[in-house]
Amino acid sequence: MVQVTRKDQREANENIIRRFNRKVLQSGVLAEAKATMRFTKPISKTERRKKAIIRKERKAQKVAKARLGLQ
C-alpha cells in the first residue's frame, strides 16, 4: 500500500509533506503497523505472576548491591 503524492508546479514542499502525512493517517497503515509491533502472545496469569516475582527479586538484589556499594 504505497501512498503516492504528486507535486504541483507551484506547490511548496511543506504542503506535499502535509498531504502525504494526512493520506497515511487516513489509510490506517501506520496504526496497523504499530499494533503489530505491540502484539504479545497471551500467557496465563500464573506465568505472569511468576515473571513479576522474578523481576521483583532481581530488582531487590540490585538495590541491595547498590546499598553495599558493590555496583
PDB file of N, CA, C, O and CB in Angstrom:
ATOM      1  N   MET A   1       0.826  -1.176   0.000  1.00  0.00           N
ATOM      2  CA  MET A   1       0.000   0.000   0.000  1.00  0.00           C
ATOM      3  C   MET A   1       0.873   1.243   0.000  1.00  0.00           C
ATOM      4  O   MET A   1       1.073   1.861   1.046  1.00  0.00           O
ATOM      5  CB  MET A   1      -0.941  -0.004   1.196  1.00  0.00           C
ATOM      6  N   VAL A   2       1.374   1.601  -1.118  1.00  0.00           N
ATOM      7  CA  VAL A   2       2.239   2.765  -1.231  1.00  0.00           C
ATOM      8  C   VAL A   2       1.372   3.989  -1.484  1.00  0.00           C
ATOM      9  O   VAL A   2       0.513   3.973  -2.365  1.00  0.00           O
ATOM     10  CB  VAL A   2       3.289   2.580  -2.362  1.00  0.00           C
ATOM     11  N   GLN A   3       1.592   5.038  -0.724  1.00  0.00           N
ATOM     12  CA  GLN A   3       0.857   6.287  -0.893  1.00  0.00           C
ATOM     13  C   GLN A   3       1.635   7.159  -1.878  1.00  0.00           C
ATOM     14  O   GLN A   3       2.803   7.478  -1.653  1.00  0.00           O
ATOM     15  CB  GLN A   3       0.650   7.024   0.484  1.00  0.00           C
ATOM     16  N   VAL A   4       0.975   7.537  -2.968  1.00  0.00           N
ATOM     17  CA  VAL A   4       1.625   8.355  -3.985  1.00  0.00           C
ATOM     18  C   VAL A   4       1.119   9.778  -3.856  1.00  0.00           C
ATOM     19  O   VAL A   4      -0.088  10.016  -3.820  1.00  0.00           O
ATOM     20  CB  VAL A   4       1.362   7.799  -5.413  1.00  0.00           C
ATOM     21  N   THR A   5       2.045  10.725  -3.788  1.00  0.00           N
ATOM     22  CA  THR A   5       1.705  12.136  -3.705  1.00  0.00           C
ATOM     23  C   THR A   5       2.512  12.856  -4.763  1.00  0.00           C
ATOM     24  O   THR A   5       3.743  12.846  -4.749  1.00  0.00           O
ATOM     25  CB  THR A   5       1.980  12.719  -2.279  1.00  0.00           C
ATOM     26  N   ARG A   6       1.797  13.480  -5.679  1.00  0.00           N
ATOM     27  CA  ARG A   6       2.481  14.190  -6.770  1.00  0.00           C
ATOM     28  C   ARG A   6       2.508  15.688  -6.477  1.00  0.00           C
ATOM     29  O   ARG A   6       1.584  16.238  -5.877  1.00  0.00           O
ATOM     30  CB  ARG A   6       1.781  13.917  -8.133  1.00  0.00           C
ATOM     31  N   LYS A   7       3.576  16.326  -6.909  1.00  0.00           N
ATOM     32  CA  LYS A   7       3.765  17.743  -6.638  1.00  0.00           C
ATOM     33  C   LYS A   7       3.253  18.580  -7.818  1.00  0.00           C
ATOM     34  O   LYS A   7       3.535  18.292  -8.981  1.00  0.00           O
ATOM     35  CB  LYS A   7       5.256  18.047  -6.361  1.00  0.00           C
ATOM     36  N   ASP A   8       2.490  19.625  -7.476  1.00  0.00           N
ATOM     37  CA  ASP A   8       2.115  20.598  -8.490  1.00  0.00           C
ATOM     38  C   ASP A   8       3.289  21.539  -8.692  1.00  0.00           C
ATOM     39  O   ASP A   8       4.197  21.583  -7.862  1.00  0.00           O
ATOM     40  CB  ASP A   8       0.825  21.380  -8.086  1.00  0.00           C
ATOM     41  N   GLN A   9       3.280  22.296  -9.790  1.00  0.00           N
ATOM     42  CA  GLN A   9       4.420  23.165 -10.083  1.00  0.00           C
ATOM     43  C   GLN A   9       4.595  24.262  -9.041  1.00  0.00           C
ATOM     44  O   GLN A   9       5.723  24.616  -8.697  1.00  0.00           O
ATOM     45  CB  GLN A   9       4.257  23.789 -11.453  1.00  0.00           C
ATOM     46  N   ARG A  10       3.505  24.795  -8.543  1.00  0.00           N
ATOM     47  CA  ARG A  10       3.599  25.936  -7.630  1.00  0.00           C
ATOM     48  C   ARG A  10       3.420  25.530  -6.164  1.00  0.00           C
ATOM     49  O   ARG A  10       3.293  26.400  -5.303  1.00  0.00           O
ATOM     50  CB  ARG A  10       2.559  26.979  -8.001  1.00  0.00           C
ATOM     51  N   GLU A  11       3.409  24.257  -5.870  1.00  0.00           N
ATOM     52  CA  GLU A  11       3.148  23.798  -4.507  1.00  0.00           C
ATOM     53  C   GLU A  11       4.439  23.730  -3.686  1.00  0.00           C
ATOM     54  O   GLU A  11       5.483  23.304  -4.182  1.00  0.00           O
ATOM     55  CB  GLU A  11       2.467  22.424  -4.532  1.00  0.00           C
ATOM     56  N   ALA A  12       4.351  24.149  -2.443  1.00  0.00           N
ATOM     57  CA  ALA A  12       5.511  24.144  -1.553  1.00  0.00           C
ATOM     58  C   ALA A  12       5.747  22.730  -1.017  1.00  0.00           C
ATOM     59  O   ALA A  12       4.824  21.919  -0.944  1.00  0.00           O
ATOM     60  CB  ALA A  12       5.311  25.146  -0.381  1.00  0.00           C
ATOM     61  N   ASN A  13       6.998  22.451  -0.646  1.00  0.00           N
ATOM     62  CA  ASN A  13       7.350  21.126  -0.137  1.00  0.00           C
ATOM     63  C   ASN A  13       6.611  20.797   1.161  1.00  0.00           C
ATOM     64  O   ASN A  13       6.240  19.646   1.389  1.00  0.00           O
ATOM     65  CB  ASN A  13       8.853  21.037   0.088  1.00  0.00           C
ATOM     66  N   GLU A  14       6.398  21.806   2.010  1.00  0.00           N
ATOM     67  CA  GLU A  14       5.691  21.579   3.264  1.00  0.00           C
ATOM     68  C   GLU A  14       4.274  21.078   3.017  1.00  0.00           C
ATOM     69  O   GLU A  14       3.774  20.218   3.743  1.00  0.00           O
ATOM     70  CB  GLU A  14       5.656  22.858   4.091  1.00  0.00           C
ATOM     71  N   ASN A  15       3.631  21.621   1.986  1.00  0.00           N
ATOM     72  CA  ASN A  15       2.263  21.192   1.661  1.00  0.00           C
ATOM     73  C   ASN A  15       2.234  19.743   1.183  1.00  0.00           C
ATOM     74  O   ASN A  15       1.304  19.000   1.495  1.00  0.00           O
ATOM     75  CB  ASN A  15       1.658  22.107   0.586  1.00  0.00           C
ATOM     76  N   ILE A  16       3.244  19.348   0.436  1.00  0.00           N
ATOM     77  CA  ILE A  16       3.306  17.962  -0.045  1.00  0.00           C
ATOM     78  C   ILE A  16       3.458  17.019   1.140  1.00  0.00           C
ATOM     79  O   ILE A  16       2.776  15.997   1.219  1.00  0.00           O
ATOM     80  CB  ILE A  16       4.482  17.769  -1.047  1.00  0.00           C
ATOM     81  N   ILE A  17       4.347  17.362   2.055  1.00  0.00           N
ATOM     82  CA  ILE A  17       4.568  16.516   3.234  1.00  0.00           C
ATOM     83  C   ILE A  17       3.292  16.431   4.055  1.00  0.00           C
ATOM     84  O   ILE A  17       2.940  15.355   4.540  1.00  0.00           O
ATOM     85  CB  ILE A  17       5.728  17.064   4.099  1.00  0.00           C
ATOM     86  N   ARG A  18       2.597  17.549   4.218  1.00  0.00           N
ATOM     87  CA  ARG A  18       1.354  17.580   4.987  1.00  0.00           C
ATOM     88  C   ARG A  18       0.294  16.687   4.331  1.00  0.00           C
ATOM     89  O   ARG A  18      -0.387  15.921   5.013  1.00  0.00           O
ATOM     90  CB  ARG A  18       0.832  19.032   5.113  1.00  0.00           C
ATOM     91  N   ARG A  19       0.160  16.790   3.000  1.00  0.00           N
ATOM     92  CA  ARG A  19      -0.811  15.949   2.287  1.00  0.00           C
ATOM     93  C   ARG A  19      -0.460  14.475   2.411  1.00  0.00           C
ATOM     94  O   ARG A  19      -1.337  13.638   2.623  1.00  0.00           O
ATOM     95  CB  ARG A  19      -0.879  16.344   0.808  1.00  0.00           C
ATOM     96  N   PHE A  20       0.822  14.160   2.279  1.00  0.00           N
ATOM     97  CA  PHE A  20       1.257  12.766   2.390  1.00  0.00           C
ATOM     98  C   PHE A  20       0.956  12.216   3.785  1.00  0.00           C
ATOM     99  O   PHE A  20       0.428  11.112   3.919  1.00  0.00           O
ATOM    100  CB  PHE A  20       2.764  12.645   2.083  1.00  0.00           C
ATOM    101  N   ASN A  21       1.290  12.984   4.816  1.00  0.00           N
ATOM    102  CA  ASN A  21       1.031  12.544   6.187  1.00  0.00           C
ATOM    103  C   ASN A  21      -0.462  12.319   6.415  1.00  0.00           C
ATOM    104  O   ASN A  21      -0.852  11.351   7.067  1.00  0.00           O
ATOM    105  CB  ASN A  21       1.571  13.574   7.192  1.00  0.00           C
ATOM    106  N   ARG A  22      -1.293  13.206   5.882  1.00  0.00           N
ATOM    107  CA  ARG A  22      -2.737  13.062   6.039  1.00  0.00           C
ATOM    108  C   ARG A  22      -3.230  11.788   5.357  1.00  0.00           C
ATOM    109  O   ARG A  22      -4.063  11.068   5.909  1.00  0.00           O
ATOM    110  CB  ARG A  22      -3.464  14.289   5.466  1.00  0.00           C
ATOM    111  N   LYS A  23      -2.716  11.507   4.151  1.00  0.00           N
ATOM    112  CA  LYS A  23      -3.113  10.291   3.437  1.00  0.00           C
ATOM    113  C   LYS A  23      -2.706   9.037   4.202  1.00  0.00           C
ATOM    114  O   LYS A  23      -3.473   8.078   4.284  1.00  0.00           O
ATOM    115  CB  LYS A  23      -2.494  10.270   2.038  1.00  0.00           C
ATOM    116  N   VAL A  24      -1.514   9.045   4.756  1.00  0.00           N
ATOM    117  CA  VAL A  24      -1.041   7.879   5.510  1.00  0.00           C
ATOM    118  C   VAL A  24      -1.900   7.664   6.746  1.00  0.00           C
ATOM    119  O   VAL A  24      -2.271   6.531   7.052  1.00  0.00           O
ATOM    120  CB  VAL A  24       0.437   8.051   5.913  1.00  0.00           C
ATOM    121  N   LEU A  25      -2.222   8.745   7.462  1.00  0.00           N
ATOM    122  CA  LEU A  25      -3.056   8.628   8.657  1.00  0.00           C
ATOM    123  C   LEU A  25      -4.454   8.127   8.315  1.00  0.00           C
ATOM    124  O   LEU A  25      -5.012   7.297   9.033  1.00  0.00           O
ATOM    125  CB  LEU A  25      -3.145   9.971   9.373  1.00  0.00           C
ATOM    126  N   GLN A  26      -5.020   8.629   7.221  1.00  0.00           N
ATOM    127  CA  GLN A  26      -6.368   8.227   6.843  1.00  0.00           C
ATOM    128  C   GLN A  26      -6.423   6.784   6.363  1.00  0.00           C
ATOM    129  O   GLN A  26      -7.439   6.111   6.539  1.00  0.00           O
ATOM    130  CB  GLN A  26      -6.899   9.143   5.766  1.00  0.00           C
ATOM    131  N   SER A  27      -5.354   6.307   5.767  1.00  0.00           N
ATOM    132  CA  SER A  27      -5.349   4.939   5.261  1.00  0.00           C
ATOM    133  C   SER A  27      -5.263   3.916   6.393  1.00  0.00           C
ATOM    134  O   SER A  27      -5.713   2.781   6.234  1.00  0.00           O
ATOM    135  CB  SER A  27      -4.188   4.743   4.296  1.00  0.00           C
ATOM    136  N   GLY A  28      -4.684   4.312   7.544  1.00  0.00           N
ATOM    137  CA  GLY A  28      -4.594   3.408   8.678  1.00  0.00           C
ATOM    138  C   GLY A  28      -3.405   2.465   8.635  1.00  0.00           C
ATOM    139  O   GLY A  28      -3.308   1.564   9.470  1.00  0.00           O
ATOM    140  N   VAL A  29      -2.507   2.646   7.695  1.00  0.00           N
ATOM    141  CA  VAL A  29      -1.342   1.771   7.559  1.00  0.00           C
ATOM    142  C   VAL A  29      -0.433   1.902   8.775  1.00  0.00           C
ATOM    143  O   VAL A  29       0.058   0.902   9.300  1.00  0.00           O
ATOM    144  CB  VAL A  29      -0.561   2.100   6.272  1.00  0.00           C
ATOM    145  N   LEU A  30      -0.214   3.118   9.216  1.00  0.00           N
ATOM    146  CA  LEU A  30       0.683   3.362  10.340  1.00  0.00           C
ATOM    147  C   LEU A  30       0.123   2.767  11.631  1.00  0.00           C
ATOM    148  O   LEU A  30       0.858   2.155  12.406  1.00  0.00           O
ATOM    149  CB  LEU A  30       0.922   4.864  10.513  1.00  0.00           C
ATOM    150  N   ALA A  31      -1.172   2.945  11.859  1.00  0.00           N
ATOM    151  CA  ALA A  31      -1.797   2.392  13.064  1.00  0.00           C
ATOM    152  C   ALA A  31      -1.719   0.874  13.061  1.00  0.00           C
ATOM    153  O   ALA A  31      -1.487   0.260  14.102  1.00  0.00           O
ATOM    154  CB  ALA A  31      -3.260   2.845  13.174  1.00  0.00           C
ATOM    155  N   GLU A  32      -1.911   0.271  11.902  1.00  0.00           N
ATOM    156  CA  GLU A  32      -1.838  -1.192  11.786  1.00  0.00           C
ATOM    157  C   GLU A  32      -0.428  -1.693  12.075  1.00  0.00           C
ATOM    158  O   GLU A  32      -0.254  -2.709  12.749  1.00  0.00           O
ATOM    159  CB  GLU A  32      -2.278  -1.644  10.383  1.00  0.00           C
ATOM    160  N   ALA A  33       0.568  -0.989  11.573  1.00  0.00           N
ATOM    161  CA  ALA A  33       1.961  -1.387  11.804  1.00  0.00           C
ATOM    162  C   ALA A  33       2.319  -1.276  13.283  1.00  0.00           C
ATOM    163  O   ALA A  33       2.997  -2.149  13.825  1.00  0.00           O
ATOM    164  CB  ALA A  33       2.916  -0.520  10.964  1.00  0.00           C
ATOM    165  N   LYS A  34       1.866  -0.207  13.936  1.00  0.00           N
ATOM    166  CA  LYS A  34       2.145  -0.045  15.364  1.00  0.00           C
ATOM    167  C   LYS A  34       1.455  -1.125  16.180  1.00  0.00           C
ATOM    168  O   LYS A  34       2.011  -1.615  17.163  1.00  0.00           O
ATOM    169  CB  LYS A  34       1.701   1.338  15.844  1.00  0.00           C
ATOM    170  N   ALA A  35       0.257  -1.494  15.782  1.00  0.00           N
ATOM    171  CA  ALA A  35      -0.479  -2.532  16.519  1.00  0.00           C
ATOM    172  C   ALA A  35       0.238  -3.867  16.423  1.00  0.00           C
ATOM    173  O   ALA A  35       0.281  -4.608  17.405  1.00  0.00           O
ATOM    174  CB  ALA A  35      -1.916  -2.666  15.984  1.00  0.00           C
ATOM    175  N   THR A  36       0.797  -4.192  15.276  1.00  0.00           N
ATOM    176  CA  THR A  36       1.502  -5.463  15.142  1.00  0.00           C
ATOM    177  C   THR A  36       2.821  -5.439  15.902  1.00  0.00           C
ATOM    178  O   THR A  36       3.295  -6.487  16.341  1.00  0.00           O
ATOM    179  CB  THR A  36       1.751  -5.782  13.667  1.00  0.00           C
ATOM    180  N   MET A  37       3.419  -4.272  16.063  1.00  0.00           N
ATOM    181  CA  MET A  37       4.668  -4.178  16.819  1.00  0.00           C
ATOM    182  C   MET A  37       4.435  -4.474  18.289  1.00  0.00           C
ATOM    183  O   MET A  37       5.285  -5.077  18.944  1.00  0.00           O
ATOM    184  CB  MET A  37       5.293  -2.792  16.656  1.00  0.00           C
ATOM    185  N   ARG A  38       3.272  -4.049  18.821  1.00  0.00           N
ATOM    186  CA  ARG A  38       2.998  -4.192  20.240  1.00  0.00           C
ATOM    187  C   ARG A  38       2.365  -5.521  20.607  1.00  0.00           C
ATOM    188  O   ARG A  38       2.145  -5.788  21.789  1.00  0.00           O
ATOM    189  CB  ARG A  38       2.116  -3.090  20.689  1.00  0.00           C
ATOM    190  N   PHE A  39       2.072  -6.352  19.638  1.00  0.00           N
ATOM    191  CA  PHE A  39       1.376  -7.612  19.911  1.00  0.00           C
ATOM    192  C   PHE A  39       2.258  -8.538  20.732  1.00  0.00           C
ATOM    193  O   PHE A  39       3.430  -8.741  20.413  1.00  0.00           O
ATOM    194  CB  PHE A  39       0.959  -8.300  18.598  1.00  0.00           C
ATOM    195  N   THR A  40       1.692  -9.093  21.781  1.00  0.00           N
ATOM    196  CA  THR A  40       2.392 -10.095  22.569  1.00  0.00           C
ATOM    197  C   THR A  40       1.505 -11.320  22.667  1.00  0.00           C
ATOM    198  O   THR A  40       0.279 -11.211  22.683  1.00  0.00           O
ATOM    199  CB  THR A  40       2.764  -9.554  23.983  1.00  0.00           C
ATOM    200  N   LYS A  41       2.121 -12.469  22.730  1.00  0.00           N
ATOM    201  CA  LYS A  41       1.354 -13.702  22.826  1.00  0.00           C
ATOM    202  C   LYS A  41       0.669 -13.756  24.187  1.00  0.00           C
ATOM    203  O   LYS A  41       1.267 -13.377  25.194  1.00  0.00           O
ATOM    204  CB  LYS A  41       2.265 -14.944  22.612  1.00  0.00           C
ATOM    205  N   PRO A  42      -0.557 -14.213  24.229  1.00  0.00           N
ATOM    206  CA  PRO A  42      -1.242 -14.301  25.522  1.00  0.00           C
ATOM    207  C   PRO A  42      -0.631 -15.388  26.400  1.00  0.00           C
ATOM    208  O   PRO A  42      -0.374 -16.500  25.939  1.00  0.00           O
ATOM    209  CB  PRO A  42      -2.735 -14.575  25.318  1.00  0.00           C
ATOM    210  N   ILE A  43      -0.400 -15.057  27.669  1.00  0.00           N
ATOM    211  CA  ILE A  43       0.141 -16.036  28.604  1.00  0.00           C
ATOM    212  C   ILE A  43      -0.790 -16.116  29.807  1.00  0.00           C
ATOM    213  O   ILE A  43      -1.602 -15.220  30.036  1.00  0.00           O
ATOM    214  CB  ILE A  43       1.594 -15.662  29.043  1.00  0.00           C
ATOM    215  N   SER A  44      -0.667 -17.177  30.556  1.00  0.00           N
ATOM    216  CA  SER A  44      -1.563 -17.392  31.683  1.00  0.00           C
ATOM    217  C   SER A  44      -1.226 -16.456  32.844  1.00  0.00           C
ATOM    218  O   SER A  44      -0.141 -15.876  32.902  1.00  0.00           O
ATOM    219  CB  SER A  44      -1.495 -18.848  32.141  1.00  0.00           C
ATOM    220  N   LYS A  45      -2.177 -16.325  33.763  1.00  0.00           N
ATOM    221  CA  LYS A  45      -1.965 -15.474  34.933  1.00  0.00           C
ATOM    222  C   LYS A  45      -0.813 -15.980  35.780  1.00  0.00           C
ATOM    223  O   LYS A  45      -0.021 -15.195  36.301  1.00  0.00           O
ATOM    224  CB  LYS A  45      -3.233 -15.398  35.773  1.00  0.00           C
ATOM    225  N   THR A  46      -0.724 -17.298  35.916  1.00  0.00           N
ATOM    226  CA  THR A  46       0.332 -17.849  36.767  1.00  0.00           C
ATOM    227  C   THR A  46       1.708 -17.523  36.202  1.00  0.00           C
ATOM    228  O   THR A  46       2.628 -17.203  36.954  1.00  0.00           O
ATOM    229  CB  THR A  46       0.170 -19.369  36.913  1.00  0.00           C
ATOM    230  N   GLU A  47       1.852 -17.600  34.886  1.00  0.00           N
ATOM    231  CA  GLU A  47       3.152 -17.275  34.282  1.00  0.00           C
ATOM    232  C   GLU A  47       3.478 -15.806  34.478  1.00  0.00           C
ATOM    233  O   GLU A  47       4.619 -15.456  34.781  1.00  0.00           O
ATOM    234  CB  GLU A  47       3.160 -17.621  32.782  1.00  0.00           C
ATOM    235  N   ARG A  48       2.476 -14.935  34.306  1.00  0.00           N
ATOM    236  CA  ARG A  48       2.703 -13.512  34.515  1.00  0.00           C
ATOM    237  C   ARG A  48       3.120 -13.232  35.946  1.00  0.00           C
ATOM    238  O   ARG A  48       4.015 -12.422  36.190  1.00  0.00           O
ATOM    239  CB  ARG A  48       1.454 -12.716  34.169  1.00  0.00           C
ATOM    240  N   ARG A  49       2.476 -13.900  36.895  1.00  0.00           N
ATOM    241  CA  ARG A  49       2.821 -13.717  38.313  1.00  0.00           C
ATOM    242  C   ARG A  49       4.236 -14.188  38.594  1.00  0.00           C
ATOM    243  O   ARG A  49       4.988 -13.522  39.305  1.00  0.00           O
ATOM    244  CB  ARG A  49       1.833 -14.470  39.213  1.00  0.00           C
ATOM    245  N   LYS A  50       4.602 -15.351  38.028  1.00  0.00           N
ATOM    246  CA  LYS A  50       5.961 -15.871  38.235  1.00  0.00           C
ATOM    247  C   LYS A  50       7.002 -14.887  37.712  1.00  0.00           C
ATOM    248  O   LYS A  50       8.007 -14.616  38.370  1.00  0.00           O
ATOM    249  CB  LYS A  50       6.130 -17.238  37.542  1.00  0.00           C
ATOM    250  N   LYS A  51       6.744 -14.356  36.515  1.00  0.00           N
ATOM    251  CA  LYS A  51       7.689 -13.405  35.925  1.00  0.00           C
ATOM    252  C   LYS A  51       7.779 -12.132  36.760  1.00  0.00           C
ATOM    253  O   LYS A  51       8.860 -11.562  36.913  1.00  0.00           O
ATOM    254  CB  LYS A  51       7.277 -13.062  34.488  1.00  0.00           C
ATOM    255  N   ALA A  52       6.647 -11.686  37.299  1.00  0.00           N
ATOM    256  CA  ALA A  52       6.656 -10.483  38.137  1.00  0.00           C
ATOM    257  C   ALA A  52       7.451 -10.721  39.407  1.00  0.00           C
ATOM    258  O   ALA A  52       8.198  -9.847  39.846  1.00  0.00           O
ATOM    259  CB  ALA A  52       5.225 -10.054  38.486  1.00  0.00           C
ATOM    260  N   ILE A  53       7.297 -11.900  40.003  1.00  0.00           N
ATOM    261  CA  ILE A  53       8.047 -12.232  41.214  1.00  0.00           C
ATOM    262  C   ILE A  53       9.546 -12.238  40.924  1.00  0.00           C
ATOM    263  O   ILE A  53      10.335 -11.713  41.710  1.00  0.00           O
ATOM    264  CB  ILE A  53       7.603 -13.600  41.771  1.00  0.00           C
ATOM    265  N   ILE A  54       9.933 -12.823  39.812  1.00  0.00           N
ATOM    266  CA  ILE A  54      11.351 -12.866  39.432  1.00  0.00           C
ATOM    267  C   ILE A  54      11.890 -11.454  39.233  1.00  0.00           C
ATOM    268  O   ILE A  54      12.994 -11.141  39.679  1.00  0.00           O
ATOM    269  CB  ILE A  54      11.547 -13.699  38.143  1.00  0.00           C
ATOM    270  N   ARG A  55      11.101 -10.585  38.554  1.00  0.00           N
ATOM    271  CA  ARG A  55      11.537  -9.202  38.344  1.00  0.00           C
ATOM    272  C   ARG A  55      11.742  -8.485  39.666  1.00  0.00           C
ATOM    273  O   ARG A  55      12.734  -7.777  39.841  1.00  0.00           O
ATOM    274  CB  ARG A  55      10.520  -8.444  37.492  1.00  0.00           C
ATOM    275  N   LYS A  56      10.808  -8.661  40.605  1.00  0.00           N
ATOM    276  CA  LYS A  56      10.924  -8.003  41.910  1.00  0.00           C
ATOM    277  C   LYS A  56      12.151  -8.488  42.664  1.00  0.00           C
ATOM    278  O   LYS A  56      12.851  -7.691  43.288  1.00  0.00           O
ATOM    279  CB  LYS A  56       9.668  -8.249  42.746  1.00  0.00           C
ATOM    280  N   GLU A  57      12.421  -9.795  42.612  1.00  0.00           N
ATOM    281  CA  GLU A  57      13.598 -10.340  43.296  1.00  0.00           C
ATOM    282  C   GLU A  57      14.885  -9.778  42.708  1.00  0.00           C
ATOM    283  O   GLU A  57      15.795  -9.395  43.442  1.00  0.00           O
ATOM    284  CB  GLU A  57      13.608 -11.869  43.209  1.00  0.00           C
ATOM    285  N   ARG A  58      14.956  -9.732  41.380  1.00  0.00           N
ATOM    286  CA  ARG A  58      16.166  -9.191  40.737  1.00  0.00           C
ATOM    287  C   ARG A  58      16.370  -7.727  41.092  1.00  0.00           C
ATOM    288  O   ARG A  58      17.492  -7.292  41.351  1.00  0.00           O
ATOM    289  CB  ARG A  58      16.083  -9.347  39.212  1.00  0.00           C
ATOM    290  N   LYS A  59      15.266  -6.962  41.103  1.00  0.00           N
ATOM    291  CA  LYS A  59      15.377  -5.549  41.451  1.00  0.00           C
ATOM    292  C   LYS A  59      15.842  -5.384  42.893  1.00  0.00           C
ATOM    293  O   LYS A  59      16.665  -4.518  43.188  1.00  0.00           O
ATOM    294  CB  LYS A  59      14.036  -4.836  41.241  1.00  0.00           C
ATOM    295  N   ALA A  60      15.312  -6.220  43.799  1.00  0.00           N
ATOM    296  CA  ALA A  60      15.711  -6.152  45.199  1.00  0.00           C
ATOM    297  C   ALA A  60      17.195  -6.480  45.349  1.00  0.00           C
ATOM    298  O   ALA A  60      17.898  -5.825  46.118  1.00  0.00           O
ATOM    299  CB  ALA A  60      14.863  -7.113  46.049  1.00  0.00           C
ATOM    300  N   GLN A  61      17.675  -7.482  44.624  1.00  0.00           N
ATOM    301  CA  GLN A  61      19.093  -7.829  44.664  1.00  0.00           C
ATOM    302  C   GLN A  61      19.953  -6.681  44.157  1.00  0.00           C
ATOM    303  O   GLN A  61      21.010  -6.391  44.717  1.00  0.00           O
ATOM    304  CB  GLN A  61      19.358  -9.087  43.837  1.00  0.00           C
ATOM    305  N   LYS A  62      19.499  -6.037  43.108  1.00  0.00           N
ATOM    306  CA  LYS A  62      20.246  -4.921  42.528  1.00  0.00           C
ATOM    307  C   LYS A  62      20.329  -3.751  43.513  1.00  0.00           C
ATOM    308  O   LYS A  62      21.384  -3.137  43.677  1.00  0.00           O
ATOM    309  CB  LYS A  62      19.588  -4.463  41.210  1.00  0.00           C
ATOM    310  N   VAL A  63      19.203  -3.454  44.164  1.00  0.00           N
ATOM    311  CA  VAL A  63      19.173  -2.367  45.151  1.00  0.00           C
ATOM    312  C   VAL A  63      20.074  -2.695  46.335  1.00  0.00           C
ATOM    313  O   VAL A  63      20.785  -1.828  46.842  1.00  0.00           O
ATOM    314  CB  VAL A  63      17.729  -2.111  45.637  1.00  0.00           C
ATOM    315  N   ALA A  64      20.042  -3.953  46.771  1.00  0.00           N
ATOM    316  CA  ALA A  64      20.882  -4.368  47.901  1.00  0.00           C
ATOM    317  C   ALA A  64      22.365  -4.218  47.554  1.00  0.00           C
ATOM    318  O   ALA A  64      23.148  -3.752  48.382  1.00  0.00           O
ATOM    319  CB  ALA A  64      20.572  -5.831  48.298  1.00  0.00           C
ATOM    320  N   LYS A  65      22.750  -4.603  46.355  1.00  0.00           N
ATOM    321  CA  LYS A  65      24.139  -4.455  45.930  1.00  0.00           C
ATOM    322  C   LYS A  65      24.523  -2.975  45.873  1.00  0.00           C
ATOM    323  O   LYS A  65      25.629  -2.598  46.258  1.00  0.00           O
ATOM    324  CB  LYS A  65      24.360  -5.122  44.555  1.00  0.00           C
ATOM    325  N   ALA A  66      23.606  -2.150  45.393  1.00  0.00           N
ATOM    326  CA  ALA A  66      23.887  -0.713  45.303  1.00  0.00           C
ATOM    327  C   ALA A  66      24.091  -0.116  46.685  1.00  0.00           C
ATOM    328  O   ALA A  66      24.944   0.753  46.866  1.00  0.00           O
ATOM    329  CB  ALA A  66      22.746   0.018  44.577  1.00  0.00           C
ATOM    330  N   ARG A  67      23.313  -0.574  47.666  1.00  0.00           N
ATOM    331  CA  ARG A  67      23.468  -0.051  49.033  1.00  0.00           C
ATOM    332  C   ARG A  67      24.792  -0.463  49.638  1.00  0.00           C
ATOM    333  O   ARG A  67      25.380   0.278  50.426  1.00  0.00           O
ATOM    334  CB  ARG A  67      22.328  -0.532  49.924  1.00  0.00           C
ATOM    335  N   LEU A  68      25.261  -1.639  49.272  1.00  0.00           N
ATOM    336  CA  LEU A  68      26.550  -2.100  49.796  1.00  0.00           C
ATOM    337  C   LEU A  68      27.717  -1.475  49.031  1.00  0.00           C
ATOM    338  O   LEU A  68      28.863  -1.571  49.470  1.00  0.00           O
ATOM    339  CB  LEU A  68      26.637  -3.630  49.725  1.00  0.00           C
ATOM    340  N   GLY A  69      27.442  -0.846  47.909  1.00  0.00           N
ATOM    341  CA  GLY A  69      28.487  -0.225  47.117  1.00  0.00           C
ATOM    342  C   GLY A  69      29.213  -1.180  46.205  1.00  0.00           C
ATOM    343  O   GLY A  69      30.332  -0.898  45.776  1.00  0.00           O
ATOM    344  N   LEU A  70      28.594  -2.311  45.901  1.00  0.00           N
ATOM    345  CA  LEU A  70      29.218  -3.293  45.015  1.00  0.00           C
ATOM    346  C   LEU A  70      29.007  -2.960  43.538  1.00  0.00           C
ATOM    347  O   LEU A  70      29.729  -3.453  42.671  1.00  0.00           O
ATOM    348  CB  LEU A  70      28.670  -4.678  45.309  1.00  0.00           C
ATOM    349  N   GLN A  71      28.043  -2.145  43.272  1.00  0.00           N
ATOM    350  CA  GLN A  71      27.772  -1.808  41.876  1.00  0.00           C
ATOM    351  C   GLN A  71      27.712  -0.341  41.664  1.00  0.00           C
ATOM    352  O   GLN A  71      27.491   0.113  40.541  1.00  0.00           O
ATOM    353  CB  GLN A  71      26.498  -2.427  41.417  1.00  0.00           C
TER     354      GLN A  71
END
